[in-house]
Amino acid sequence: MQVPLEIRFHDVDRSDWSENFIQRQVERLERYVDDIISCRVTVSRPHRRQRTGQPYQVMVEVTLPPQHVLAATAEPVEVPGSAELRNVIRDAFRAMERQLIRIKELREGTVKQSEEARALVFKLLPEEGYGFLKSPEGEEIYFHRNAVLHDDFDRLALGTEVRYEAELGEEGLQATSLQIVNKPGVRARPDAPPAAELPADWRP
């Protein structure tokens, strides 16, 4: 990496084992792409949550050239101890690995177009004309209103299930040819694969 790894702890005690574990996970990321500019990892316990045990949240942010920023987040329902934190860290990095694998495939032109990609709308900014999807694998993918087929951008809502294609744009991974599959909370068919779950505390 061009910039040293940055690790932040918010309302979580800093420890040697967690820093060493995060460092090893970052080294894994560099197996997929060799031009990572920087990586920032934030370990926190969000105060807004009312769940027992104040679950940890881990966010991994990676910057690729020229200034593509990827983000992945993981959090459990409950956290009884530090061993669980290890799992949350691991899950966040696995989600980032999947994004980097997709980036690598897009760069090399080896993406399997026959595979239908689906995701949920988890952030929507109507006035600005864009939003973000979240895939079942934890990928966070930008989309512009012009990428929504049939001029359906205004029909989108949080939790809307869509199918899409992805490409590497100026701002990083972004969705194209986005098409509505179902309104929030409904699947297209009984045997459809599960989409990403929409946390109750997401807001546009």
SEFISE-496498 format. One record per residue (C-alpha): residue number from 1; x, y, z; residue in one letter. Coordinates in pm, 1 decimal, padded with zeros to 6 digits. Each point is the difference from the previous one (the first is absolute). Last residue first. Example, Ala and Ser with C-alpha at 12.3 -4.5 7.8 and 13.67 -1.06 7.14 Angstrom:
2
[r 2,[01367.0,-00106.0,00714.0],"S"]
[r 1,[-00137.0,-00344.0,00066.0],"A"]
# end
This chain:
204
[r 204,[-03174.8,00746.2,00304.6],"P"]
[r 203,[-00015.9,-00175.4,00339.8],"R"]
[r 202,[00104.0,-00342.6,00111.3],"W"]
[r 201,[-00095.9,-00079.8,00360.0],"D"]
[r 200,[-00224.6,-00298.7,-00072.9],"A"]
[r 199,[00272.2,-00185.5,-00183.3],"P"]
[r 198,[-00096.6,-00101.8,-00356.6],"L"]
[r 197,[00091.7,-00361.8,-00066.6],"E"]
[r 196,[00193.7,-00075.5,-00315.2],"A"]
[r 195,[-00188.4,-00218.6,-00245.2],"A"]
[r 194,[-00093.9,-00362.6,00052.6],"P"]
[r 193,[00008.9,-00212.9,-00315.1],"P"]
[r 192,[-00335.4,-00032.6,-00178.1],"A"]
[r 191,[-00180.7,-00330.2,00054.4],"D"]
[r 190,[-00324.7,00158.8,00115.6],"P"]
[r 189,[-00004.1,00254.6,-00285.8],"R"]
[r 188,[00072.9,00370.7,-00048.9],"A"]
[r 187,[00051.4,00063.6,00368.0],"R"]
[r 186,[-00188.5,00261.9,00197.0],"V"]
[r 185,[00121.0,00212.3,00294.6],"G"]
[r 184,[00048.6,00323.6,-00193.2],"P"]
[r 183,[-00149.8,00002.7,-00352.6],"K"]
[r 182,[00123.8,-00260.5,-00241.6],"N"]
[r 181,[00231.5,-00051.0,-00296.2],"V"]
[r 180,[00078.8,00359.4,-00098.1],"I"]
[r 179,[00260.6,00030.6,-00275.6],"Q"]
[r 178,[00349.5,00150.5,00012.0],"L"]
[r 177,[00179.6,-00001.2,-00334.9],"S"]
[r 176,[00315.8,00127.9,00170.5],"T"]
[r 175,[00131.8,-00024.0,00354.8],"A"]
[r 174,[00321.9,00162.7,00117.6],"Q"]
[r 173,[00337.4,-00114.4,00134.2],"L"]
[r 172,[00238.0,00294.4,00035.3],"G"]
[r 171,[-00065.3,00372.4,-00035.9],"E"]
[r 170,[00124.6,00028.1,-00359.9],"E"]
[r 169,[-00174.6,-00322.5,-00094.6],"G"]
[r 168,[00076.6,-00369.4,00035.0],"L"]
[r 167,[-00301.1,-00190.9,-00127.2],"E"]
[r 166,[-00293.6,-00184.5,00147.2],"A"]
[r 165,[-00317.1,-00154.5,-00142.3],"E"]
[r 164,[-00332.2,00021.1,00178.4],"Y"]
[r 163,[-00298.9,-00176.2,00147.4],"R"]
[r 162,[-00206.7,00186.0,00256.3],"V"]
[r 161,[-00170.2,-00056.1,00334.4],"E"]
[r 160,[-00153.4,00310.1,00156.3],"T"]
[r 159,[00099.9,00016.9,00367.3],"G"]
[r 158,[00013.1,00378.2,00021.4],"L"]
[r 157,[-00215.4,00137.1,-00278.8],"A"]
[r 156,[00025.5,00016.8,-00379.0],"L"]
[r 155,[-00296.1,00112.0,-00209.1],"R"]
[r 154,[00156.9,00340.8,-00074.5],"D"]
[r 153,[00295.3,-00173.3,-00167.8],"F"]
[r 152,[-00231.5,-00192.1,-00233.5],"D"]
[r 151,[00089.7,00170.9,-00329.8],"D"]
[r 150,[-00049.6,-00334.6,-00174.6],"H"]
[r 149,[00348.2,-00112.5,00112.4],"L"]
[r 148,[00187.4,00154.1,00291.0],"V"]
[r 147,[00358.1,00091.2,-00099.2],"A"]
[r 146,[-00096.6,00365.1,-00064.9],"N"]
[r 145,[-00099.5,00028.3,00366.5],"R"]
[r 144,[00359.9,-00064.1,00099.3],"H"]
[r 143,[00117.9,-00312.4,00183.9],"F"]
[r 142,[00263.1,-00067.1,00265.9],"Y"]
[r 141,[00064.9,-00353.0,00124.7],"I"]
[r 140,[00054.2,-00117.7,00356.2],"E"]
[r 139,[00101.7,-00367.0,-00004.3],"E"]
[r 138,[-00115.5,-00199.5,00302.8],"G"]
[r 137,[-00024.6,-00342.5,-00166.7],"E"]
[r 136,[-00381.9,00021.3,-00017.5],"P"]
[r 135,[00050.8,00323.6,-00198.0],"S"]
[r 134,[-00048.1,00353.2,00131.3],"K"]
[r 133,[-00104.0,00272.1,-00240.5],"L"]
[r 132,[00081.8,00369.1,00019.9],"F"]
[r 131,[-00173.3,00317.3,-00116.3],"G"]
[r 130,[-00009.2,00271.5,-00262.3],"Y"]
[r 129,[-00196.3,00296.2,-00129.9],"G"]
[r 128,[00110.9,00271.4,00240.8],"E"]
[r 127,[-00358.6,00081.6,00094.4],"E"]
[r 126,[-00092.0,-00367.2,00016.7],"P"]
[r 125,[00281.3,-00104.3,00238.9],"L"]
[r 124,[-00056.8,-00370.6,00065.2],"L"]
[r 123,[00190.9,-00235.9,00224.9],"K"]
[r 122,[-00070.4,-00370.2,00051.2],"F"]
[r 121,[-00140.2,-00103.2,-00339.4],"V"]
[r 120,[00014.1,-00378.3,00005.1],"L"]
[r 119,[00214.3,-00227.8,-00216.2],"A"]
[r 118,[-00007.7,-00244.9,-00286.7],"R"]
[r 117,[00263.6,-00113.2,-00247.6],"A"]
[r 116,[-00103.0,-00248.8,-00266.6],"E"]
[r 115,[00289.9,-00223.8,-00097.7],"E"]
[r 114,[00024.6,-00038.9,-00375.2],"S"]
[r 113,[00229.2,00303.8,-00019.7],"Q"]
[r 112,[00283.0,-00192.9,00163.4],"K"]
[r 111,[00258.1,00272.7,00064.8],"V"]
[r 110,[00333.7,-00080.1,-00165.8],"T"]
[r 109,[00075.1,00337.3,-00157.7],"G"]
[r 108,[00330.2,00031.7,00182.2],"E"]
[r 107,[-00084.9,00330.2,00165.9],"R"]
[r 106,[-00355.5,-00111.1,00067.7],"L"]
[r 105,[00122.8,-00327.2,00148.4],"E"]
[r 104,[00247.0,00182.7,00224.9],"K"]
[r 103,[-00268.9,00240.1,00117.1],"I"]
[r 102,[-00232.2,-00293.7,00075.5],"R"]
[r 101,[00277.3,-00169.0,00198.8],"I"]
[r 100,[00056.3,00327.0,00182.7],"L"]
[r 99,[-00367.8,00017.3,00093.1],"Q"]
[r 98,[00002.0,-00359.6,00123.0],"R"]
[r 97,[00309.6,00073.1,00207.2],"E"]
[r 96,[-00176.5,00294.1,00161.2],"M"]
[r 95,[-00283.7,-00226.3,00117.2],"A"]
[r 94,[00258.4,-00245.0,00131.7],"R"]
[r 93,[00167.0,00289.5,00183.7],"F"]
[r 92,[-00321.8,00094.9,00174.7],"A"]
[r 91,[-00067.4,-00364.4,00090.9],"D"]
[r 90,[00347.6,-00044.8,00150.9],"R"]
[r 89,[-00030.8,00310.1,00215.1],"I"]
[r 88,[-00342.4,-00117.5,00118.3],"V"]
[r 87,[00136.3,-00345.7,00078.6],"N"]
[r 86,[00290.3,00139.8,00201.8],"R"]
[r 85,[-00246.1,00216.4,00188.8],"L"]
[r 84,[-00181.7,-00316.1,00100.6],"E"]
[r 83,[00312.1,-00131.9,00173.8],"A"]
[r 82,[00005.3,00328.8,00192.4],"S"]
[r 81,[-00315.5,-00083.8,00188.3],"G"]
[r 80,[-00379.3,-00045.1,00010.0],"P"]
[r 79,[-00070.6,00196.4,-00317.3],"V"]
[r 78,[-00359.4,00002.6,-00120.4],"E"]
[r 77,[-00168.3,00049.0,-00335.4],"V"]
[r 76,[00326.8,00003.3,-00190.2],"P"]
[r 75,[00160.9,00284.7,-00199.7],"E"]
[r 74,[00176.1,00029.2,-00332.7],"A"]
[r 73,[00076.0,00294.3,-00228.8],"T"]
[r 72,[00168.6,00028.4,-00339.5],"A"]
[r 71,[00117.7,00314.5,-00179.2],"A"]
[r 70,[00171.5,00062.5,-00332.9],"L"]
[r 69,[00154.3,00334.3,-00095.6],"V"]
[r 68,[00127.2,00052.2,-00354.9],"H"]
[r 67,[00241.5,00295.3,-00005.0],"Q"]
[r 66,[00235.1,-00061.3,-00296.7],"P"]
[r 65,[00084.3,-00258.2,00105.8],"P"]
[r 64,[-00144.7,-00225.1,00271.0],"L"]
[r 63,[-00113.5,00106.3,00346.0],"T"]
[r 62,[-00119.3,-00256.9,00254.1],"V"]
[r 61,[-00243.4,00057.7,00285.8],"E"]
[r 60,[-00071.0,-00275.9,00252.0],"V"]
[r 59,[-00275.2,00053.5,00254.4],"M"]
[r 58,[-00039.7,-00208.5,00314.2],"V"]
[r 57,[-00301.8,00023.3,00229.2],"Q"]
[r 56,[-00006.6,-00150.6,00345.3],"Y"]
[r 55,[-00323.1,-00092.2,00169.9],"P"]
[r 54,[-00115.3,00184.5,00312.9],"Q"]
[r 53,[-00058.6,-00310.7,00212.8],"G"]
[r 52,[-00378.3,00001.5,-00012.7],"T"]
[r 51,[-00140.5,00201.1,-00288.1],"R"]
[r 50,[-00098.6,00365.6,00028.3],"Q"]
[r 49,[00225.6,00129.3,-00274.4],"R"]
[r 48,[00056.6,00372.2,-00047.3],"R"]
[r 47,[00319.9,-00013.3,00203.5],"H"]
[r 46,[00194.7,-00171.0,-00277.9],"P"]
[r 45,[00274.4,-00224.8,00139.7],"R"]
[r 44,[00305.3,00057.3,-00215.1],"S"]
[r 43,[00286.6,-00146.3,-00200.4],"V"]
[r 42,[00106.2,00216.6,-00295.8],"T"]
[r 41,[00244.6,-00129.1,-00260.0],"V"]
[r 40,[00168.5,00228.0,-00253.3],"R"]
[r 39,[00187.3,-00133.7,-00300.6],"C"]
[r 38,[00210.9,00198.7,-00243.8],"S"]
[r 37,[00130.4,00010.0,-00355.7],"I"]
[r 36,[-00072.1,-00360.6,-00093.6],"I"]
[r 35,[00187.3,-00078.9,-00323.2],"D"]
[r 34,[00067.4,-00372.1,00033.1],"D"]
[r 33,[-00352.2,-00133.3,-00028.1],"V"]
[r 32,[-00119.4,-00341.3,00119.2],"Y"]
[r 31,[00294.2,-00109.3,00213.6],"R"]
[r 30,[00013.2,00347.8,00151.8],"E"]
[r 29,[-00323.2,-00073.6,00183.3],"L"]
[r 28,[00164.0,-00284.7,00190.8],"R"]
[r 27,[00261.2,00240.7,00139.1],"E"]
[r 26,[-00285.7,00211.8,00128.5],"V"]
[r 25,[-00136.2,-00299.6,00190.7],"Q"]
[r 24,[00338.1,-00057.7,00162.7],"R"]
[r 23,[00012.5,00362.1,00115.8],"Q"]
[r 22,[-00351.5,-00031.0,00143.3],"I"]
[r 21,[00107.9,-00299.9,00208.2],"F"]
[r 20,[00307.8,00183.1,00124.9],"N"]
[r 19,[-00208.4,00302.2,00100.9],"E"]
[r 18,[-00259.8,-00221.1,00170.4],"S"]
[r 17,[00263.3,-00203.8,00186.8],"W"]
[r 16,[00192.1,00307.6,00115.4],"D"]
[r 15,[-00306.6,00164.2,00151.6],"S"]
[r 14,[-00188.3,00329.4,-00028.0],"R"]
[r 13,[-00302.8,00011.7,00228.9],"D"]
[r 12,[-00326.9,00066.2,-00181.4],"V"]
[r 11,[-00202.8,00320.6,00037.8],"D"]
[r 10,[00131.5,00109.2,-00341.7],"H"]
[r 9,[00316.5,-00171.8,-00123.3],"F"]
[r 8,[00174.9,00117.3,-00317.0],"R"]
[r 7,[00253.0,-00190.5,-00207.6],"I"]
[r 6,[00194.0,00169.4,-00281.7],"E"]
[r 5,[00227.9,-00211.4,-00221.3],"L"]
[r 4,[00297.2,00193.2,-00135.9],"P"]
[r 3,[-00047.6,00178.3,-00336.6],"V"]
[r 2,[00142.4,-00131.1,-00328.1],"Q"]
[r 1,[-00108.4,-00353.3,00068.5],"M"]
# end
